[in-house]
Amino acid sequence: MRNVRAVLVLLLLAAGASMPAAAQSYPNRIIKLIVAFPPGGPVDVMGRIIAQRLSTTLGQQVIVDNRPSAGGTLAGRVVATAEPDGYTLLLGSAATLGIGPALYNNIGYDPVKSFVPIAMVSDVSYVMIAANHAPYGDVGSLIAYARKNPGKLNFGVPNGAPPHMLALSFKALTRADIVVVPYKGASNAITDMIGGQIDGGFETTSVILGHIREHAVKPIAVIRPSRLPALPDTPTMIESGVPDLKGSSWTGVLAPLGTPAPIVDRLRAEINAGLKSPEVMERFAKLGAEARFPSAQAFGAFIADEQQRLAAIIRAAGVRGE
């Protein structure tokens, strides 16, 4: 028995000695979390929540570095080509790992093979919304109106973003003759919807709940398996007869391929612990966000599925990056 214990101790010591010195001392300098969107948006907000929490638990500053360009692919390229030492991380999303790679050529990375999934962070539901003047109050009447009045309804969506994909997918699934109008950003689309220039669209709960509560726009349906607690009277798309419409605003942290496993494991443990903290749970609740805790393997499989799903929508619609 003593011999067995001695062998185990030696193995543990050998494992520690074989671990790269950089991994043992990690972190000893500032960590950058690269975000593919400008400050203030829903993905950026998630990034800052995680960065603040990690700064406390790791004992080293984690800063958000916003790199909005080329449909989110600039941020992906920055991280994919960075030194795999745990000091440059990506806050991945559908834009960076699904839509951007399908819209643009020669982006400089593979959305699945260039990264190591660390931890999924959040999942925020989308809501189909309508202007108060819109001649429909539910999905059924929207579809009926669009078929009887082809080209009369306008949906405003941020160009190349997940709401754009949702609008294209909804149009294809329902054969509703809706004009999809791309905007530079969500705020411009919402302003025009409130002002009566467009009829509807899709947006995350984190962005639109305040406008709904102020009765500036009206909710039509939520895209999730069950009703949203914050909007108990708004049916799901499944209840509304469009069960195949899928999509959410998800985020997760990834590292460049080749990042040492001990660093990845520590980051995963710290992020998951942070997501369970009362402070983060309270902030997520205000944003209508839900924390997610899949394994690294499951998160990687999810990213691969999302990339294929979104690429299929883009191919079918014939959309190209500008």
Beta strands, then each sheet from edge to edge (+ up, - down):
strand 1: 31-35
strand 2: 62-66
strand 3: 88-93
strand 4: 115-131
strand 5: 153-158
strand 6: 178-183
strand 7: 200-204
strand 8: 217-223
strand 9: 248-256
strand 10: 289-291
sheet 1: 2+ 1+ 3+ 9- 4+ 7-
sheet 2: 2+ 1+ 3+ 9- 4+ 8-
sheet 3: 2+ 1+ 3+ 9- 4+ 10-
sheet 4: 5+ 6+
end
